[in-house]
Amino acid sequence: MMVTMDRKSTNMDLIVLGAGAGGMTAAAVAAAEGLKVLVLEKTAAVGGTTAISGGMIWAPNSHLTKAPDSLEKAKTYLDAAVPSDAGRSQRRTFLERAPEMIAYLEKNTSVKLQAVPIYPDYEVDAPGASTHGRVLEPVCFDARALGSAFRMVRPPLPEFTLFSGMMIARPDIVHFRNAFRSLPSSLRVARLMAEYIGQRLAGKHRGTTLVLGNALVARLLKSLLDRGVEIRCRCEVKNLVVSNNRVIGVRVTTEGGEQTIAARCGVVLATGGFSADIPLREAYLPPQARTLTATAGVGTGDGLRYGLSVGAQITPGPFGSAYWTPASHYRDTNDRHVVFPHTVTDRAKPGLIAVNRDGRRFTNEAVSYHQFVTAMLRENNVADAVPAHLICDKRFLWKYGLGAIRPMTLRLGRYKAAGYLKEAATLHGLADSLLIDARTFEATIDRYNGDAQVGKDTEFDRGGNVYQRFMGDAENFPNPCMAPIEAPPFYSIALYPADLGTATGLDSDDDARVLDDAGQPIAGLYACGNDMNAIMQGAYPSPGTTIGPAMTYGYLAAMHAAQTDTN
Ligand SMILES: Cc1cc2nc3c(=O)[nH]c(=O)nc-3n(C[C@H](O)[C@H](O)[C@H](O)COP(=O)(O)OP(=O)(O)OC[C@H]3O[C@@H](n4cnc5c(N)ncnc54)[C@H](O)[C@@H]3O)c2cc1C
């Protein structure tokens, strides 16, 4: 689909490459500042990985924050959780300007956010950490407000929708789980179902009640359309155009041949990093983590290459080049390659452990997804932890689900047939099917089960802090993250390191200006989102620490460009 308000325009103020959180924020802000903006998107849909994400935005100390917070406290936290001088200035700028970005969007666009009441920082024991309200999420959005442009929004992952297109808000998950056990939950679910059926009967291709990253993208799209921003989908840029050491536009390939489009105030690179680019994965990611990505698979490193072609630099951060999640994967009955990110659904719930090739646990399974993969990669130097195996029993699988297998799934045959789920009547049998030493494996389970009885993990302190307990099951005593694994049959699925996005990008300054090898800004060139070198330098200290900076630096790029007068 190509949406063009004015297909002939070749003179713009700002051109944005890529329509994800970073690029669409930059475009929305630039348009609100009065610039004539063109968004060029390579695929048929807007949203990129942002559209399939949780849509969480880390923005400490904003006016939406409910719990007491302060700039100083947030600085203390980041200094502890990201202990490096590299990127410190940009982290400071982010903390100082993110609240301003949030307020600006709320006032000038259709982006409406709310604080997630409780969501701990991932290094919750570090000084300055918070358990409340630093994370924002998009307010649920009614996609009917987009009219026919609703089809432009990249859909969410099927694994995170019900009935082929119904999105579920985070607080409603518990209602679906309790639908047969609690009257309020039954009523809530009945209402949501009735709404969804109504939307589909009205002819919509999927549910119109959008939440999570999809709501963020839809709200940004609405903001762009309201301001008359031109969006060209399925559009590929051949190269940047440079004159007198300044990026002054782009050259695109069109049906009628090549076309140069001028950008008076500059070009913003926001193409989403290199998750889907094999050469860049080989250059920057560890060998055992190069094959699998949990992203939308659209970040092919173009922004980085455009930048490098005009003298930009890439300096990988000290904490790695990707945001990690453990993921399981298989081919479904339609031959679709399903990659399931194990971010929050199962690892911390009571009655599950992860083991390496030796049949031993190697980490606290309830830590954040990024920390879990960091442990997998570290462990792999000692014993094979790629893949690692998640282990649970029948009770766990029924109650919490496992990876792509939802709770209360009656028919497991297709998952077993696909080789995704392994099942055995005994722990010994499960170990045999995983080619793991059965005696070591049984000893691991025995020790864990003994610890689970008293609620104290003597090996890794599972459930030992607020974040882990928050991710566990509050109704499970004495430890929300521990229950014995004892009800046969027993199950396992294999976990691999996958990325949620890439962290290594173009070196940029506090205004999102791309820097050259002398550390000087390349005039007219900005980067944001995963095209910009991560301000967290490859660390992942809190939920929302990719989209929060992506939007903040998108905002800063637009503000800087709006102040540029090249005439
Ligand atoms: C399941 C999942 C959940 C996640 N949840 C969260 C979360 O809650 N909070 C958080 O902070 N992070 C989360 N992440 C990570 C986060 O989604 C990404 O890091 C972030 O969305 C990247 O934003 P972006 O704007 O850089 O790129 P994207 O959103 O990927 O957008 C880039 C766009 O550029 C387009 N593009 C590519 N090449 C070109 C080109 N040459 N020309 C024009 N356009 C091009 C792409 O098609 C795409 O539309 C999650 C990731 C996953 C996979």
The ligand as an SDF file (V2000), in Angstrom:
LIG
                    3D

 53 58  0  0  0  0  0  0  0  0999 V2000
    8.2250   -9.2540   21.3810 C   0  0  0  0  0  0  0  0  0  0  0  0
    8.9760   -7.9780   21.6700 C   0  0  0  0  0  0  0  0  0  0  0  0
    8.5820   -7.1730   22.7370 C   0  0  0  0  0  0  0  0  0  0  0  0
    9.2720   -5.9990   23.0030 C   0  0  0  0  0  0  0  0  0  0  0  0
    8.8150   -5.1880   23.9960 N   0  0  0  0  0  0  0  0  0  0  0  0
    9.4530   -4.0240   24.2330 C   0  0  0  0  0  0  0  0  0  0  0  0
    8.9290   -3.1160   25.2010 C   0  0  0  0  0  0  0  0  0  0  0  0
    7.8570   -3.3190   25.7930 O   0  0  0  0  0  0  0  0  0  0  0  0
    9.6400   -1.9630   25.4350 N   0  0  0  0  0  0  0  0  0  0  0  0
   10.8260   -1.6850   24.7830 C   0  0  0  0  0  0  0  0  0  0  0  0
   11.4360   -0.6500   25.0620 O   0  0  0  0  0  0  0  0  0  0  0  0
   11.2880   -2.5100   23.8240 N   0  0  0  0  0  0  0  0  0  0  0  0
   10.6270   -3.6480   23.5180 C   0  0  0  0  0  0  0  0  0  0  0  0
   11.0820   -4.4500   22.5220 N   0  0  0  0  0  0  0  0  0  0  0  0
   12.1830   -3.9620   21.6680 C   0  0  0  0  0  0  0  0  0  0  0  0
   11.6140   -2.8390   20.7720 C   0  0  0  0  0  0  0  0  0  0  0  0
   10.3860   -3.2630   20.2200 O   0  0  0  0  0  0  0  0  0  0  0  0
   12.5520   -2.4030   19.6410 C   0  0  0  0  0  0  0  0  0  0  0  0
   13.8580   -2.2500   20.1350 O   0  0  0  0  0  0  0  0  0  0  0  0
   12.0480   -1.0480   19.0800 C   0  0  0  0  0  0  0  0  0  0  0  0
   10.6860   -1.1640   18.7460 O   0  0  0  0  0  0  0  0  0  0  0  0
   12.8460   -0.5980   17.8840 C   0  0  0  0  0  0  0  0  0  0  0  0
   12.2730    0.6060   17.4190 O   0  0  0  0  0  0  0  0  0  0  0  0
   12.8290    1.2960   16.0900 P   0  0  0  0  0  0  0  0  0  0  0  0
   11.9970    2.4880   15.8420 O   0  0  0  0  0  0  0  0  0  0  0  0
   14.2870    1.4370   16.1860 O   0  0  0  0  0  0  0  0  0  0  0  0
   12.5880    0.1760   14.9540 O   0  0  0  0  0  0  0  0  0  0  0  0
   11.2880   -0.4940   14.3700 P   0  0  0  0  0  0  0  0  0  0  0  0
   10.1230   -0.3620   15.2590 O   0  0  0  0  0  0  0  0  0  0  0  0
   11.6570   -1.8750   13.9550 O   0  0  0  0  0  0  0  0  0  0  0  0
   10.9920    0.3700   13.0720 O   0  0  0  0  0  0  0  0  0  0  0  0
   11.9220    0.4260   12.0170 C   0  0  0  0  0  0  0  0  0  0  0  0
   11.1710    0.6000   10.7050 C   0  0  0  0  0  0  0  0  0  0  0  0
   12.0940    0.8950    9.6740 O   0  0  0  0  0  0  0  0  0  0  0  0
   11.7120    0.1920    8.4970 C   0  0  0  0  0  0  0  0  0  0  0  0
   12.8610    0.0830    7.6070 N   0  0  0  0  0  0  0  0  0  0  0  0
   13.8570   -0.8350    7.6010 C   0  0  0  0  0  0  0  0  0  0  0  0
   14.7440   -0.5310    6.6170 N   0  0  0  0  0  0  0  0  0  0  0  0
   14.2930    0.5730    5.9980 C   0  0  0  0  0  0  0  0  0  0  0  0
   14.7670    1.3650    4.9170 C   0  0  0  0  0  0  0  0  0  0  0  0
   15.9000    1.0750    4.2790 N   0  0  0  0  0  0  0  0  0  0  0  0
   14.0480    2.4370    4.5280 N   0  0  0  0  0  0  0  0  0  0  0  0
   12.8820    2.7470    5.1490 C   0  0  0  0  0  0  0  0  0  0  0  0
   12.3760    2.0260    6.1780 N   0  0  0  0  0  0  0  0  0  0  0  0
   13.0860    0.9710    6.6050 C   0  0  0  0  0  0  0  0  0  0  0  0
   11.2000   -1.1230    9.0430 C   0  0  0  0  0  0  0  0  0  0  0  0
   10.4070   -1.7890    8.1000 O   0  0  0  0  0  0  0  0  0  0  0  0
   10.4230   -0.6580   10.2710 C   0  0  0  0  0  0  0  0  0  0  0  0
    9.0980   -0.3490    9.9450 O   0  0  0  0  0  0  0  0  0  0  0  0
   10.3990   -5.6310   22.2160 C   0  0  0  0  0  0  0  0  0  0  0  0
   10.7790   -6.4230   21.1380 C   0  0  0  0  0  0  0  0  0  0  0  0
   10.0730   -7.5880   20.8490 C   0  0  0  0  0  0  0  0  0  0  0  0
   10.4920   -8.4190   19.6750 C   0  0  0  0  0  0  0  0  0  0  0  0
  1  2  1  0
  2  3  1  0
  2 52  2  0
  3  4  2  0
  4  5  1  0
  4 50  1  0
  5  6  2  0
  6  7  1  0
  6 13  1  0
  7  8  2  0
  7  9  1  0
  9 10  1  0
 10 11  2  0
 10 12  1  0
 12 13  2  0
 13 14  1  0
 14 15  1  0
 14 50  1  0
 15 16  1  0
 16 17  1  0
 16 18  1  0
 18 19  1  0
 18 20  1  0
 20 21  1  0
 20 22  1  0
 22 23  1  0
 23 24  1  0
 24 25  2  0
 24 26  1  0
 24 27  1  0
 27 28  1  0
 28 29  2  0
 28 30  1  0
 28 31  1  0
 31 32  1  0
 32 33  1  0
 33 34  1  0
 33 48  1  0
 34 35  1  0
 35 36  1  0
 35 46  1  0
 36 37  1  0
 36 45  1  0
 37 38  2  0
 38 39  1  0
 39 40  1  0
 39 45  2  0
 40 41  1  0
 40 42  2  0
 42 43  1  0
 43 44  2  0
 44 45  1  0
 46 47  1  0
 46 48  1  0
 48 49  1  0
 50 51  2  0
 51 52  1  0
 52 53  1  0
M  END
$$$$
